[in-house]
Amino acid sequence: MADKTGLWDAIYGNDHLKQTIITDIRRKRLSHAYIIEGPEESGKLTFARTMAAYMADTAANIRKIMS
């Protein structure tokens, strides 16, 4: 499955975090949990929503393949 890096364009800054997640996606080695911390307005919610969108799309594709 493609990593869909376009989803991650909404996240500004935090390049180290973004690169880590994109690398994990490419390696198909996502963790079952991520701790997201930081000051207010640092993009925690945007990151969580982007990750959820990616995971929902991935789950839908897996279900489609398995059915």
C-alpha positions in Angstrom: 0.0 0.0 0.0 1.3 3.5 -0.8 2.2 5.7 2.1 0.0 8.5 0.9 2.4 11.2 2.0 -0.1 13.9 0.8 -2.1 13.3 4.0 0.9 14.5 6.0 1.2 17.9 4.2 -1.3 19.3 6.7 1.4 18.9 9.5 3.7 21.9 9.5 6.9 21.7 11.5 7.6 18.6 13.6 9.5 17.2 10.6 11.3 14.7 12.7 8.0 13.2 13.9 6.5 13.3 10.4 9.6 11.6 8.9 9.5 8.9 11.6 5.9 8.0 10.9 6.3 8.0 7.1 9.3 5.7 7.5 7.3 3.4 9.8 4.5 3.3 7.2 6.8 2.5 4.3 8.3 -0.3 6.4 4.8 -1.5 7.4 5.9 -1.3 11.1 3.3 1.0 12.7 3.1 0.9 16.5 -0.1 0.2 18.3 0.2 3.5 20.2 1.9 6.8 19.9 2.3 9.3 22.7 1.6 12.8 21.3 2.7 15.6 23.6 3.7 19.2 23.3 2.5 22.8 24.0 -0.9 24.1 22.9 -1.2 24.8 19.2 1.7 22.5 18.3 -0.3 20.3 16.0 -1.1 17.3 18.3 -4.7 17.1 17.2 -3.9 17.6 13.5 -1.3 14.8 13.8 -3.9 12.5 15.6 -6.5 13.2 12.9 -4.1 12.6 10.1 -3.0 9.3 11.6 -6.6 8.2 12.2 -7.5 9.0 8.5 -4.5 7.0 7.3 -5.4 4.1 9.6 -9.1 4.1 8.6 -8.2 4.0 4.9 -5.7 1.2 5.5 -8.2 -0.8 7.4 -10.8 -0.4 4.6 -8.3 -1.6 2.1 -7.4 -4.6 4.2 -11.1 -5.5 4.6 -11.6 -5.2 0.8 -8.6 -7.5 0.1 -9.7 -10.1 2.6 -13.4 -10.3 1.4 
